[in-house]
Amino acid sequence: MTFKELRQRIDALKRLAETDDEAAHSAEDAIHLDVLRAIATGRAEVPQAMARIAAATADIKFARWSA
């Protein structure tokens, strides 16, 4: 995963967060999982920075639900 890919996905998440909380939450979960997988398999461009960027999605305002 590259920084460009991660930024594009976070930009898409921000757009979703404006109109669809459920889709935004799903997208956020997918970003977190994909970044973890990229780090675990050595495919993350800069692992520590990408983990920090992905974790910062928690600051994007939208409703999150857990079951």
DANOR-V163169 format. One record per backbone hydrogen bond with DSSP energy under -1.0 kcal/mol. NH is the residue of the N-H (numbers start at 0). CO is the residue of the C=O. E is the energy in kcal/mol with one decimal. If there is no record, write none. Layout:
# DANOR-V163169
nh=[NH	NH]
co=[CO	CO]
e=[E	E]
This chain:
# DANOR-V163169
nh=[5	6	7	8	9	10	11	12	13	14	15	16	18	19	23	24	25	26	27	28	29	30	31	32	33	34	35	36	37	38	39	40	41	42	43	44	49	50	51	52	53	54	55	56	57	58	59]
co=[1	2	3	4	5	6	7	8	9	10	11	12	15	15	19	20	21	22	23	24	25	26	27	28	29	30	31	32	33	34	35	36	38	37	37	0	45	46	47	48	49	50	51	53	54	55	56]
e=[-2.3	-3.0	-2.4	-2.2	-2.3	-2.5	-2.1	-2.1	-2.4	-1.8	-2.4	-2.5	-1.7	-3.4	-2.4	-2.7	-2.1	-2.5	-2.6	-2.4	-2.2	-2.3	-2.5	-2.5	-2.7	-2.5	-2.3	-2.6	-2.4	-2.4	-2.8	-1.9	-1.1	-2.6	-1.1	-2.2	-2.6	-2.4	-2.0	-2.3	-2.5	-2.4	-1.4	-1.5	-1.7	-2.0	-1.8]
